[in-house]
């Protein structure tokens, strides 16, 4: 909520108290201070002398309010946060570079799987008010926040002393502040992922202010936590990995673990009022259904926020429900002008979610780590899958769809369903392009595994670094294993041949799989109930 919206809420008194605590903490932690107005004027006078065109001397502050909840959905606390209006910053005056990396979800899944395989201890930590812990690198002056009277009667102005949420470069400044401390502690980043820091057999995974410590035992993890605390970082111990970035992680006695997002599913269902009490659907899309622009189709009949629901569904697919990737991607293509047919397709996906929550709200992905397996990639393509459904002048009507899933140690780590950007001229070519695209994700993961091998205790079996590709098109396999220039394939762009050296060096092997056993088929088309259930079992474990 913003300030205006918050004042309309029935629990606004609790939000008002949170506002008071936030303002008090800003002074207590010396995040800002009152300075003479002449100091600000002198600073900008000097900047103008240096040739800078100062368009705004003071930046506005914005209130953001939220009810924070526990993983089970119960209320935790009312949160009020002061943010800067980053849109009023000026490049070259009070900010420069803004990029700050975050760990990829594929790396998180691989490392959690390795932790399970080798009985490593995991600890989740949260840095409290992370951004303000970093020192500001530019001069920024502020307008007082709405609803707060800040004056000492002397005409002084607010000057920001530490980083604050909302600033364009706040993420970068915090990342540099944290990694500087980790370097002093002896941790070094992996070259394959700059957000994974290692020291001996200990690892720290960075995702802004939410981090994971992986160590041989609890004592080593606690020692890392205590050293961070001694170095002045304000952080809390969240215990073992039971929730991370809104994803519920359930550990089972047999060594398996499950990732799910029950609260997000509830939000999606509530976002479409007509879905209250709706019956479930067996699959997220009707078999053979292909969505088009439907230019002359019927307009939408309901007024819920299509883009917002698609955004939530995309996050759900990317984290815990890969089996819905094809259906969600189809709907996401038409966010600019959704019609009644697209609205009905989204409601079909939500009905599917309703059916999955009837047995258990915690359905998601079941991870069953298996030491005997390395990296397996299932890849498929639907050649010109939308032919004869779009308007004849639509290029997308003849584009093929790529679908692939990458497993490590029997656990899914990356999946994808998307249209190819170039028009393939045959099934072999569409499958070859899909194979090439899948290896753009798989090969960097092999580099990550090579680095992690050195971290695993020497008395343990270290992760295998070999990639097996499962393909159901023999023409594609022949093109990979016997790369002769054929009249019908010599035109294929060189950018799709990038992985051939890996095949030649035996880092990657290509294997044939029957179409009925091709797991990636679930990412390329809407399947009938029986085939969908079969592939979902292989993919999600339920």
One Martini backbone bead per residue (centre of mass of N, CA, C, O) as a GRO file, in nm:
protein
  542
    1UNK     BB    1   0.100   0.034   0.016
    2UNK     BB    2   0.020   0.347   0.031
    3UNK     BB    3  -0.075   0.607   0.218
    4UNK     BB    4  -0.364   0.636   0.107
    5UNK     BB    5  -0.440   0.334   0.131
    6UNK     BB    6  -0.377   0.285   0.433
    7UNK     BB    7  -0.599   0.491   0.553
    8UNK     BB    8  -0.836   0.273   0.457
    9UNK     BB    9  -0.754   0.075   0.662
   10UNK     BB   10  -0.850  -0.091   0.956
   11UNK     BB   11  -0.518  -0.117   1.044
   12UNK     BB   12  -0.381   0.178   1.056
   13UNK     BB   13  -0.267   0.198   1.345
   14UNK     BB   14  -0.041  -0.012   1.302
   15UNK     BB   15   0.097   0.145   1.074
   16UNK     BB   16   0.156   0.406   1.236
   17UNK     BB   17   0.352   0.271   1.432
   18UNK     BB   18   0.549   0.182   1.211
   19UNK     BB   19   0.622   0.470   1.128
   20UNK     BB   20   0.751   0.558   1.393
   21UNK     BB   21   0.974   0.342   1.395
   22UNK     BB   22   1.108   0.423   1.126
   23UNK     BB   23   1.187   0.717   1.201
   24UNK     BB   24   1.351   0.650   1.453
   25UNK     BB   25   1.562   0.468   1.304
   26UNK     BB   26   1.681   0.688   1.118
   27UNK     BB   27   1.816   0.839   1.358
   28UNK     BB   28   1.952   0.612   1.522
   29UNK     BB   29   2.118   0.504   1.249
   30UNK     BB   30   2.204   0.751   1.073
   31UNK     BB   31   2.064   0.782   0.779
   32UNK     BB   32   1.997   1.075   0.872
   33UNK     BB   33   2.028   1.444   0.861
   34UNK     BB   34   2.056   1.766   0.975
   35UNK     BB   35   2.133   2.043   0.760
   36UNK     BB   36   2.240   2.310   0.627
   37UNK     BB   37   2.132   2.470   0.348
   38UNK     BB   38   2.410   2.584   0.256
   39UNK     BB   39   2.539   2.310   0.197
   40UNK     BB   40   2.364   2.237  -0.046
   41UNK     BB   41   2.414   2.493  -0.218
   42UNK     BB   42   2.723   2.459  -0.239
   43UNK     BB   43   2.728   2.186  -0.376
   44UNK     BB   44   2.565   2.276  -0.639
   45UNK     BB   45   2.755   2.500  -0.722
   46UNK     BB   46   3.001   2.314  -0.775
   47UNK     BB   47   2.862   2.133  -0.986
   48UNK     BB   48   2.805   2.360  -1.194
   49UNK     BB   49   3.105   2.438  -1.234
   50UNK     BB   50   3.152   2.131  -1.355
   51UNK     BB   51   2.896   2.113  -1.575
   52UNK     BB   52   2.635   2.045  -1.421
   53UNK     BB   53   2.287   1.964  -1.464
   54UNK     BB   54   2.069   2.063  -1.224
   55UNK     BB   55   1.727   1.954  -1.176
   56UNK     BB   56   1.748   1.841  -0.865
   57UNK     BB   57   1.796   1.888  -0.516
   58UNK     BB   58   1.545   1.714  -0.416
   59UNK     BB   59   1.416   1.412  -0.280
   60UNK     BB   60   1.170   1.207  -0.256
   61UNK     BB   61   0.950   1.032  -0.036
   62UNK     BB   62   0.828   0.691   0.024
   63UNK     BB   63   0.563   0.493   0.116
   64UNK     BB   64   0.560   0.146   0.244
   65UNK     BB   65   0.310  -0.113   0.284
   66UNK     BB   66   0.299  -0.423   0.492
   67UNK     BB   67   0.196  -0.756   0.544
   68UNK     BB   68   0.362  -0.981   0.723
   69UNK     BB   69   0.421  -1.335   0.671
   70UNK     BB   70   0.409  -1.646   0.727
   71UNK     BB   71   0.431  -1.946   0.561
   72UNK     BB   72   0.122  -2.017   0.677
   73UNK     BB   73  -0.023  -1.702   0.666
   74UNK     BB   74   0.030  -1.565   0.916
   75UNK     BB   75   0.067  -1.295   1.101
   76UNK     BB   76   0.346  -1.098   1.185
   77UNK     BB   77   0.354  -0.786   1.059
   78UNK     BB   78   0.375  -0.439   1.041
   79UNK     BB   79   0.503  -0.258   0.754
   80UNK     BB   80   0.725   0.028   0.732
   81UNK     BB   81   0.869   0.201   0.444
   82UNK     BB   82   1.135   0.401   0.344
   83UNK     BB   83   1.168   0.567   0.028
   84UNK     BB   84   1.314   0.653  -0.257
   85UNK     BB   85   1.292   0.850  -0.552
   86UNK     BB   86   1.468   0.726  -0.811
   87UNK     BB   87   1.341   0.895  -1.055
   88UNK     BB   88   1.501   1.171  -0.937
   89UNK     BB   89   1.752   1.089  -1.033
   90UNK     BB   90   2.091   1.168  -1.163
   91UNK     BB   91   2.300   1.104  -1.395
   92UNK     BB   92   2.625   1.199  -1.272
   93UNK     BB   93   2.534   1.305  -0.977
   94UNK     BB   94   2.379   1.046  -0.783
   95UNK     BB   95   2.457   0.830  -1.015
   96UNK     BB   96   2.562   0.528  -1.192
   97UNK     BB   97   2.591   0.241  -1.134
   98UNK     BB   98   2.340  -0.055  -1.094
   99UNK     BB   99   2.456  -0.334  -1.100
  100UNK     BB  100   2.329  -0.644  -0.940
  101UNK     BB  101   2.371  -0.953  -0.852
  102UNK     BB  102   2.206  -1.276  -0.860
  103UNK     BB  103   2.118  -1.573  -0.793
  104UNK     BB  104   2.036  -1.853  -0.941
  105UNK     BB  105   1.803  -2.103  -0.925
  106UNK     BB  106   1.980  -2.330  -1.035
  107UNK     BB  107   2.200  -2.306  -0.817
  108UNK     BB  108   2.022  -2.359  -0.574
  109UNK     BB  109   1.923  -2.642  -0.653
  110UNK     BB  110   2.201  -2.775  -0.676
  111UNK     BB  111   2.305  -2.714  -0.385
  112UNK     BB  112   2.074  -2.854  -0.233
  113UNK     BB  113   2.126  -3.130  -0.356
  114UNK     BB  114   2.418  -3.162  -0.257
  115UNK     BB  115   2.351  -3.135   0.043
  116UNK     BB  116   2.180  -3.394   0.049
  117UNK     BB  117   2.389  -3.601  -0.065
  118UNK     BB  118   2.623  -3.491   0.172
  119UNK     BB  119   2.511  -3.390   0.448
  120UNK     BB  120   2.471  -3.089   0.461
  121UNK     BB  121   2.452  -2.778   0.607
  122UNK     BB  122   2.176  -2.547   0.644
  123UNK     BB  123   2.148  -2.177   0.640
  124UNK     BB  124   1.936  -1.908   0.710
  125UNK     BB  125   1.977  -1.557   0.624
  126UNK     BB  126   1.903  -1.216   0.745
  127UNK     BB  127   1.930  -0.886   0.652
  128UNK     BB  128   1.883  -0.607   0.832
  129UNK     BB  129   1.852  -0.346   0.670
  130UNK     BB  130   2.061  -0.362   0.432
  131UNK     BB  131   2.109  -0.097   0.270
  132UNK     BB  132   2.176   0.094   0.529
  133UNK     BB  133   2.462  -0.053   0.579
  134UNK     BB  134   2.549   0.123   0.350
  135UNK     BB  135   2.745   0.359   0.217
  136UNK     BB  136   2.719   0.650   0.076
  137UNK     BB  137   2.849   0.788  -0.256
  138UNK     BB  138   2.653   1.039  -0.236
  139UNK     BB  139   2.473   1.340  -0.264
  140UNK     BB  140   2.162   1.351  -0.070
  141UNK     BB  141   1.855   1.522  -0.073
  142UNK     BB  142   1.546   1.574   0.123
  143UNK     BB  143   1.223   1.530   0.151
  144UNK     BB  144   0.993   1.503   0.362
  145UNK     BB  145   0.784   1.283   0.462
  146UNK     BB  146   0.477   1.197   0.460
  147UNK     BB  147   0.337   1.266   0.783
  148UNK     BB  148   0.613   1.425   0.858
  149UNK     BB  149   0.770   1.634   1.102
  150UNK     BB  150   1.082   1.805   0.999
  151UNK     BB  151   1.210   2.033   1.241
  152UNK     BB  152   1.420   2.308   1.403
  153UNK     BB  153   1.371   2.621   1.292
  154UNK     BB  154   1.650   2.662   1.086
  155UNK     BB  155   1.624   2.550   0.782
  156UNK     BB  156   1.688   2.267   0.753
  157UNK     BB  157   1.810   1.968   0.593
  158UNK     BB  158   1.798   1.659   0.447
  159UNK     BB  159   2.055   1.405   0.479
  160UNK     BB  160   2.190   1.136   0.330
  161UNK     BB  161   2.411   0.874   0.469
  162UNK     BB  162   2.264   0.618   0.363
  163UNK     BB  163   2.138   0.377   0.224
  164UNK     BB  164   1.828   0.331   0.022
  165UNK     BB  165   1.539   0.249  -0.067
  166UNK     BB  166   1.507   0.326  -0.431
  167UNK     BB  167   1.775   0.350  -0.521
  168UNK     BB  168   1.943   0.273  -0.806
  169UNK     BB  169   2.234   0.187  -0.639
  170UNK     BB  170   2.172   0.014  -0.381
  171UNK     BB  171   2.235  -0.280  -0.465
  172UNK     BB  172   2.533  -0.236  -0.539
  173UNK     BB  173   2.633  -0.123  -0.269
  174UNK     BB  174   2.556  -0.370  -0.099
  175UNK     BB  175   2.717  -0.585  -0.249
  176UNK     BB  176   2.994  -0.454  -0.197
  177UNK     BB  177   2.976  -0.455   0.113
  178UNK     BB  178   2.948  -0.765   0.150
  179UNK     BB  179   3.192  -0.871  -0.027
  180UNK     BB  180   3.409  -0.731   0.133
  181UNK     BB  181   3.369  -0.899   0.391
  182UNK     BB  182   3.410  -1.182   0.262
  183UNK     BB  183   3.701  -1.135   0.168
  184UNK     BB  184   3.820  -1.094   0.453
  185UNK     BB  185   3.719  -1.393   0.543
  186UNK     BB  186   3.808  -1.572   0.261
  187UNK     BB  187   3.607  -1.538   0.044
  188UNK     BB  188   3.525  -1.666  -0.289
  189UNK     BB  189   3.425  -1.643  -0.603
  190UNK     BB  190   3.279  -1.785  -0.855
  191UNK     BB  191   3.313  -1.783  -1.197
  192UNK     BB  192   3.011  -1.907  -1.259
  193UNK     BB  193   2.914  -1.743  -0.979
  194UNK     BB  194   2.916  -1.432  -0.808
  195UNK     BB  195   2.699  -1.548  -0.564
  196UNK     BB  196   2.928  -1.765  -0.489
  197UNK     BB  197   3.088  -1.834  -0.184
  198UNK     BB  198   3.417  -1.962  -0.090
  199UNK     BB  199   3.556  -2.176   0.192
  200UNK     BB  200   3.653  -2.449   0.134
  201UNK     BB  201   3.352  -2.620   0.249
  202UNK     BB  202   3.223  -2.336   0.224
  203UNK     BB  203   2.903  -2.164   0.159
  204UNK     BB  204   2.767  -1.862  -0.005
  205UNK     BB  205   2.443  -1.741  -0.083
  206UNK     BB  206   2.334  -1.465  -0.289
  207UNK     BB  207   2.016  -1.264  -0.227
  208UNK     BB  208   2.079  -0.989  -0.132
  209UNK     BB  209   1.937  -1.039   0.199
  210UNK     BB  210   1.932  -1.350   0.116
  211UNK     BB  211   2.093  -1.628   0.271
  212UNK     BB  212   2.318  -1.917   0.228
  213UNK     BB  213   2.452  -2.174   0.431
  214UNK     BB  214   2.714  -2.417   0.353
  215UNK     BB  215   2.806  -2.701   0.556
  216UNK     BB  216   2.921  -2.974   0.728
  217UNK     BB  217   2.810  -2.816   0.988
  218UNK     BB  218   2.668  -2.627   1.235
  219UNK     BB  219   2.924  -2.496   1.357
  220UNK     BB  220   3.030  -2.362   1.097
  221UNK     BB  221   2.779  -2.191   1.041
  222UNK     BB  222   2.786  -2.034   1.312
  223UNK     BB  223   3.067  -1.906   1.271
  224UNK     BB  224   2.989  -1.734   1.026
  225UNK     BB  225   2.765  -1.575   1.160
  226UNK     BB  226   2.941  -1.451   1.390
  227UNK     BB  227   3.143  -1.301   1.207
  228UNK     BB  228   2.939  -1.116   1.071
  229UNK     BB  229   2.849  -0.985   1.337
  230UNK     BB  230   3.133  -0.870   1.422
  231UNK     BB  231   3.144  -0.689   1.142
  232UNK     BB  232   2.842  -0.532   1.166
  233UNK     BB  233   2.623  -0.713   1.075
  234UNK     BB  234   2.274  -0.720   1.036
  235UNK     BB  235   2.136  -1.028   1.158
  236UNK     BB  236   1.943  -1.331   1.108
  237UNK     BB  237   1.839  -1.647   1.223
  238UNK     BB  238   1.639  -1.883   1.023
  239UNK     BB  239   1.767  -2.145   1.001
  240UNK     BB  240   1.664  -2.382   0.837
  241UNK     BB  241   1.547  -2.482   0.524
  242UNK     BB  242   1.193  -2.371   0.494
  243UNK     BB  243   1.242  -2.074   0.364
  244UNK     BB  244   1.265  -1.906   0.030
  245UNK     BB  245   1.148  -1.648  -0.127
  246UNK     BB  246   0.845  -1.778  -0.066
  247UNK     BB  247   0.953  -2.075  -0.044
  248UNK     BB  248   0.858  -2.389   0.041
  249UNK     BB  249   1.057  -2.622   0.243
  250UNK     BB  250   1.027  -2.977   0.248
  251UNK     BB  251   1.141  -3.222   0.466
  252UNK     BB  252   1.228  -3.561   0.444
  253UNK     BB  253   1.328  -3.869   0.577
  254UNK     BB  254   1.439  -3.984   0.277
  255UNK     BB  255   1.587  -3.703   0.150
  256UNK     BB  256   1.367  -3.547   0.050
  257UNK     BB  257   1.226  -3.254  -0.129
  258UNK     BB  258   1.002  -2.964  -0.123
  259UNK     BB  259   0.859  -2.723  -0.350
  260UNK     BB  260   0.641  -2.444  -0.258
  261UNK     BB  261   0.332  -2.204  -0.319
  262UNK     BB  262   0.052  -2.156  -0.153
  263UNK     BB  263   0.017  -1.844  -0.130
  264UNK     BB  264   0.029  -1.778  -0.433
  265UNK     BB  265  -0.212  -1.948  -0.516
  266UNK     BB  266  -0.416  -1.794  -0.347
  267UNK     BB  267  -0.374  -1.519  -0.486
  268UNK     BB  268  -0.457  -1.602  -0.769
  269UNK     BB  269  -0.746  -1.693  -0.706
  270UNK     BB  270  -0.834  -1.413  -0.573
  271UNK     BB  271  -0.781  -1.233  -0.839
  272UNK     BB  272  -1.035  -1.417  -0.941
  273UNK     BB  273  -1.352  -1.400  -0.842
  274UNK     BB  274  -1.490  -1.629  -1.033
  275UNK     BB  275  -1.316  -1.872  -0.878
  276UNK     BB  276  -1.511  -1.900  -0.661
  277UNK     BB  277  -1.599  -2.234  -0.640
  278UNK     BB  278  -1.454  -2.370  -0.856
  279UNK     BB  279  -1.375  -2.607  -1.065
  280UNK     BB  280  -1.161  -2.830  -1.159
  281UNK     BB  281  -0.873  -2.916  -1.359
  282UNK     BB  282  -0.662  -3.153  -1.505
  283UNK     BB  283  -0.551  -2.924  -1.695
  284UNK     BB  284  -0.409  -2.615  -1.812
  285UNK     BB  285  -0.486  -2.739  -2.107
  286UNK     BB  286  -0.632  -2.816  -2.378
  287UNK     BB  287  -0.607  -3.041  -2.604
  288UNK     BB  288  -0.462  -2.870  -2.879
  289UNK     BB  289  -0.444  -2.589  -2.772
  290UNK     BB  290  -0.428  -2.266  -2.951
  291UNK     BB  291  -0.324  -1.950  -2.927
  292UNK     BB  292  -0.426  -1.629  -3.038
  293UNK     BB  293  -0.491  -1.302  -3.103
  294UNK     BB  294  -0.790  -1.258  -3.178
  295UNK     BB  295  -0.871  -0.983  -3.321
  296UNK     BB  296  -1.201  -1.055  -3.371
  297UNK     BB  297  -1.266  -1.107  -3.091
  298UNK     BB  298  -1.389  -1.124  -2.794
  299UNK     BB  299  -1.420  -0.945  -2.531
  300UNK     BB  300  -1.381  -0.895  -2.221
  301UNK     BB  301  -1.584  -0.962  -1.910
  302UNK     BB  302  -1.359  -0.900  -1.712
  303UNK     BB  303  -1.158  -0.689  -1.450
  304UNK     BB  304  -0.909  -0.820  -1.406
  305UNK     BB  305  -0.558  -0.840  -1.379
  306UNK     BB  306  -0.387  -0.985  -1.622
  307UNK     BB  307  -0.085  -0.916  -1.577
  308UNK     BB  308  -0.068  -0.992  -1.278
  309UNK     BB  309  -0.145  -1.290  -1.308
  310UNK     BB  310   0.082  -1.364  -1.506
  311UNK     BB  311   0.315  -1.290  -1.319
  312UNK     BB  312   0.247  -1.503  -1.101
  313UNK     BB  313   0.254  -1.750  -1.289
  314UNK     BB  314   0.547  -1.721  -1.377
  315UNK     BB  315   0.671  -1.757  -1.096
  316UNK     BB  316   0.552  -2.036  -1.046
  317UNK     BB  317   0.685  -2.178  -1.288
  318UNK     BB  318   0.992  -2.098  -1.222
  319UNK     BB  319   0.979  -2.259  -0.932
  320UNK     BB  320   0.717  -2.509  -0.895
  321UNK     BB  321   0.544  -2.523  -1.204
  322UNK     BB  322   0.645  -2.654  -1.497
  323UNK     BB  323   0.380  -2.792  -1.623
  324UNK     BB  324   0.265  -2.478  -1.702
  325UNK     BB  325   0.444  -2.336  -1.919
  326UNK     BB  326   0.284  -2.347  -2.183
  327UNK     BB  327   0.017  -2.212  -2.092
  328UNK     BB  328   0.142  -1.945  -1.982
  329UNK     BB  329   0.298  -1.851  -2.234
  330UNK     BB  330   0.056  -1.817  -2.414
  331UNK     BB  331  -0.082  -1.592  -2.239
  332UNK     BB  332   0.165  -1.388  -2.224
  333UNK     BB  333   0.160  -1.294  -2.534
  334UNK     BB  334  -0.137  -1.115  -2.464
  335UNK     BB  335  -0.111  -0.858  -2.266
  336UNK     BB  336  -0.172  -0.611  -2.464
  337UNK     BB  337  -0.457  -0.783  -2.587
  338UNK     BB  338  -0.689  -0.926  -2.429
  339UNK     BB  339  -0.923  -1.177  -2.464
  340UNK     BB  340  -1.162  -1.399  -2.400
  341UNK     BB  341  -0.983  -1.648  -2.470
  342UNK     BB  342  -0.756  -1.570  -2.267
  343UNK     BB  343  -0.924  -1.558  -2.013
  344UNK     BB  344  -1.009  -1.859  -2.024
  345UNK     BB  345  -0.720  -1.976  -2.011
  346UNK     BB  346  -0.651  -1.867  -1.731
  347UNK     BB  347  -0.889  -2.004  -1.584
  348UNK     BB  348  -0.792  -2.290  -1.646
  349UNK     BB  349  -0.533  -2.273  -1.480
  350UNK     BB  350  -0.676  -2.214  -1.208
  351UNK     BB  351  -0.840  -2.476  -1.204
  352UNK     BB  352  -0.591  -2.651  -1.183
  353UNK     BB  353  -0.493  -2.539  -0.912
  354UNK     BB  354  -0.741  -2.624  -0.755
  355UNK     BB  355  -0.698  -2.931  -0.799
  356UNK     BB  356  -0.408  -2.944  -0.658
  357UNK     BB  357  -0.524  -2.832  -0.365
  358UNK     BB  358  -0.727  -3.057  -0.269
  359UNK     BB  359  -0.508  -3.251  -0.153
  360UNK     BB  360  -0.262  -3.022  -0.155
  361UNK     BB  361  -0.107  -2.710  -0.094
  362UNK     BB  362   0.209  -2.843  -0.140
  363UNK     BB  363   0.230  -2.849  -0.431
  364UNK     BB  364   0.515  -2.921  -0.658
  365UNK     BB  365   0.842  -3.014  -0.610
  366UNK     BB  366   1.002  -3.326  -0.614
  367UNK     BB  367   1.307  -3.413  -0.461
  368UNK     BB  368   1.530  -3.699  -0.572
  369UNK     BB  369   1.824  -3.772  -0.491
  370UNK     BB  370   2.093  -3.912  -0.715
  371UNK     BB  371   2.420  -4.022  -0.731
  372UNK     BB  372   2.409  -4.191  -1.012
  373UNK     BB  373   2.347  -3.907  -1.132
  374UNK     BB  374   2.367  -3.650  -1.345
  375UNK     BB  375   2.323  -3.481  -1.640
  376UNK     BB  376   1.992  -3.423  -1.775
  377UNK     BB  377   1.853  -3.366  -2.111
  378UNK     BB  378   1.534  -3.263  -2.222
  379UNK     BB  379   1.443  -3.229  -2.572
  380UNK     BB  380   1.208  -3.023  -2.767
  381UNK     BB  381   0.988  -2.983  -3.064
  382UNK     BB  382   0.745  -2.774  -3.238
  383UNK     BB  383   0.665  -2.773  -3.558
  384UNK     BB  384   0.482  -2.528  -3.645
  385UNK     BB  385   0.247  -2.529  -3.409
  386UNK     BB  386   0.065  -2.259  -3.538
  387UNK     BB  387  -0.035  -2.360  -3.788
  388UNK     BB  388  -0.346  -2.244  -3.897
  389UNK     BB  389  -0.420  -2.016  -3.654
  390UNK     BB  390  -0.312  -1.775  -3.767
  391UNK     BB  391  -0.249  -1.530  -3.945
  392UNK     BB  392  -0.089  -1.529  -4.249
  393UNK     BB  393   0.096  -1.258  -4.160
  394UNK     BB  394   0.209  -1.431  -3.921
  395UNK     BB  395   0.513  -1.540  -3.816
  396UNK     BB  396   0.431  -1.708  -3.555
  397UNK     BB  397   0.273  -1.944  -3.711
  398UNK     BB  398   0.579  -2.081  -3.801
  399UNK     BB  399   0.684  -2.119  -3.525
  400UNK     BB  400   0.869  -2.284  -3.310
  401UNK     BB  401   0.891  -2.490  -3.015
  402UNK     BB  402   1.066  -2.483  -2.716
  403UNK     BB  403   1.167  -2.769  -2.499
  404UNK     BB  404   1.313  -2.799  -2.160
  405UNK     BB  405   1.498  -3.021  -1.926
  406UNK     BB  406   1.710  -3.002  -1.632
  407UNK     BB  407   1.901  -3.246  -1.468
  408UNK     BB  408   2.025  -3.314  -1.128
  409UNK     BB  409   2.028  -3.593  -0.967
  410UNK     BB  410   1.707  -3.611  -1.047
  411UNK     BB  411   1.683  -3.287  -1.050
  412UNK     BB  412   1.522  -3.009  -1.122
  413UNK     BB  413   1.667  -2.682  -1.252
  414UNK     BB  414   1.570  -2.644  -1.563
  415UNK     BB  415   1.318  -2.465  -1.761
  416UNK     BB  416   1.143  -2.450  -2.094
  417UNK     BB  417   0.906  -2.229  -2.286
  418UNK     BB  418   0.946  -2.134  -2.635
  419UNK     BB  419   0.985  -1.946  -2.897
  420UNK     BB  420   1.138  -1.925  -3.179
  421UNK     BB  421   1.318  -1.668  -3.359
  422UNK     BB  422   1.330  -1.877  -3.592
  423UNK     BB  423   1.262  -2.026  -3.898
  424UNK     BB  424   1.197  -2.345  -3.955
  425UNK     BB  425   1.223  -2.601  -4.231
  426UNK     BB  426   1.224  -2.840  -4.013
  427UNK     BB  427   1.227  -3.074  -3.773
  428UNK     BB  428   1.530  -3.095  -3.746
  429UNK     BB  429   1.587  -2.794  -3.709
  430UNK     BB  430   1.409  -2.743  -3.459
  431UNK     BB  431   1.560  -2.953  -3.280
  432UNK     BB  432   1.844  -2.826  -3.305
  433UNK     BB  433   1.777  -2.553  -3.183
  434UNK     BB  434   1.679  -2.664  -2.911
  435UNK     BB  435   1.944  -2.802  -2.836
  436UNK     BB  436   2.117  -2.546  -2.836
  437UNK     BB  437   1.952  -2.389  -2.621
  438UNK     BB  438   1.988  -2.593  -2.385
  439UNK     BB  439   2.312  -2.572  -2.382
  440UNK     BB  440   2.327  -2.277  -2.279
  441UNK     BB  441   2.250  -2.390  -1.988
  442UNK     BB  442   2.417  -2.656  -1.938
  443UNK     BB  443   2.723  -2.579  -1.969
  444UNK     BB  444   2.746  -2.377  -1.727
  445UNK     BB  445   2.676  -2.600  -1.514
  446UNK     BB  446   2.936  -2.766  -1.553
  447UNK     BB  447   3.122  -2.544  -1.441
  448UNK     BB  448   2.998  -2.537  -1.160
  449UNK     BB  449   3.057  -2.839  -1.092
  450UNK     BB  450   3.365  -2.824  -1.113
  451UNK     BB  451   3.398  -2.628  -0.870
  452UNK     BB  452   3.240  -2.797  -0.654
  453UNK     BB  453   3.419  -3.052  -0.643
  454UNK     BB  454   3.644  -2.902  -0.461
  455UNK     BB  455   3.447  -2.881  -0.197
  456UNK     BB  456   3.403  -3.158  -0.152
  457UNK     BB  457   3.468  -3.389   0.045
  458UNK     BB  458   3.707  -3.639  -0.006
  459UNK     BB  459   3.515  -3.878   0.127
  460UNK     BB  460   3.336  -3.809  -0.110
  461UNK     BB  461   3.133  -3.828  -0.374
  462UNK     BB  462   3.165  -3.659  -0.652
  463UNK     BB  463   3.040  -3.484  -0.889
  464UNK     BB  464   2.929  -3.532  -1.192
  465UNK     BB  465   3.063  -3.425  -1.531
  466UNK     BB  466   2.787  -3.490  -1.728
  467UNK     BB  467   2.604  -3.470  -2.045
  468UNK     BB  468   2.273  -3.579  -2.123
  469UNK     BB  469   2.092  -3.612  -2.427
  470UNK     BB  470   1.736  -3.621  -2.497
  471UNK     BB  471   1.626  -3.740  -2.819
  472UNK     BB  472   1.349  -3.790  -3.078
  473UNK     BB  473   1.547  -3.707  -3.330
  474UNK     BB  474   1.748  -3.858  -3.563
  475UNK     BB  475   1.833  -3.622  -3.744
  476UNK     BB  476   1.958  -3.455  -3.515
  477UNK     BB  477   2.166  -3.663  -3.419
  478UNK     BB  478   2.319  -3.682  -3.689
  479UNK     BB  479   2.401  -3.379  -3.701
  480UNK     BB  480   2.584  -3.400  -3.447
  481UNK     BB  481   2.765  -3.670  -3.503
  482UNK     BB  482   2.751  -3.590  -3.836
  483UNK     BB  483   2.881  -3.286  -3.952
  484UNK     BB  484   2.754  -3.258  -4.237
  485UNK     BB  485   2.700  -3.105  -4.545
  486UNK     BB  486   2.377  -3.051  -4.624
  487UNK     BB  487   2.144  -2.923  -4.830
  488UNK     BB  488   1.917  -2.899  -4.579
  489UNK     BB  489   2.153  -2.783  -4.341
  490UNK     BB  490   2.376  -2.560  -4.425
  491UNK     BB  491   2.204  -2.295  -4.327
  492UNK     BB  492   2.263  -2.322  -4.047
  493UNK     BB  493   2.355  -2.145  -3.805
  494UNK     BB  494   2.647  -2.121  -3.626
  495UNK     BB  495   2.517  -2.063  -3.340
  496UNK     BB  496   2.411  -2.380  -3.331
  497UNK     BB  497   2.731  -2.513  -3.313
  498UNK     BB  498   2.871  -2.457  -3.024
  499UNK     BB  499   2.862  -2.779  -2.899
  500UNK     BB  500   3.049  -2.979  -3.068
  501UNK     BB  501   3.306  -2.987  -2.891
  502UNK     BB  502   3.164  -3.128  -2.649
  503UNK     BB  503   3.100  -3.387  -2.804
  504UNK     BB  504   3.391  -3.457  -2.895
  505UNK     BB  505   3.493  -3.449  -2.572
  506UNK     BB  506   3.256  -3.606  -2.401
  507UNK     BB  507   3.071  -3.405  -2.231
  508UNK     BB  508   2.860  -3.477  -2.455
  509UNK     BB  509   2.564  -3.680  -2.498
  510UNK     BB  510   2.359  -3.852  -2.737
  511UNK     BB  511   2.016  -3.965  -2.697
  512UNK     BB  512   1.763  -4.181  -2.748
  513UNK     BB  513   1.403  -4.117  -2.730
  514UNK     BB  514   1.097  -4.182  -2.691
  515UNK     BB  515   0.825  -3.991  -2.732
  516UNK     BB  516   0.664  -4.106  -2.476
  517UNK     BB  517   0.946  -4.029  -2.289
  518UNK     BB  518   0.934  -3.720  -2.345
  519UNK     BB  519   0.933  -3.475  -2.116
  520UNK     BB  520   0.942  -3.209  -2.305
  521UNK     BB  521   0.651  -3.232  -2.429
  522UNK     BB  522   0.509  -3.048  -2.203
  523UNK     BB  523   0.645  -2.769  -2.344
  524UNK     BB  524   0.502  -2.783  -2.660
  525UNK     BB  525   0.210  -2.891  -2.559
  526UNK     BB  526  -0.117  -2.989  -2.534
  527UNK     BB  527  -0.227  -3.250  -2.338
  528UNK     BB  528  -0.352  -3.520  -2.243
  529UNK     BB  529  -0.422  -3.657  -1.948
  530UNK     BB  530  -0.237  -3.909  -1.950
  531UNK     BB  531   0.030  -3.777  -2.051
  532UNK     BB  532   0.045  -3.554  -1.840
  533UNK     BB  533   0.065  -3.734  -1.586
  534UNK     BB  534   0.318  -3.888  -1.669
  535UNK     BB  535   0.511  -3.637  -1.698
  536UNK     BB  536   0.460  -3.510  -1.420
  537UNK     BB  537   0.582  -3.742  -1.258
  538UNK     BB  538   0.873  -3.710  -1.384
  539UNK     BB  539   0.897  -3.402  -1.301
  540UNK     BB  540   0.746  -3.364  -0.996
  541UNK     BB  541   0.652  -3.644  -0.836
  542UNK     BB  542   0.290  -3.648  -0.887
   0.00000   0.00000   0.00000
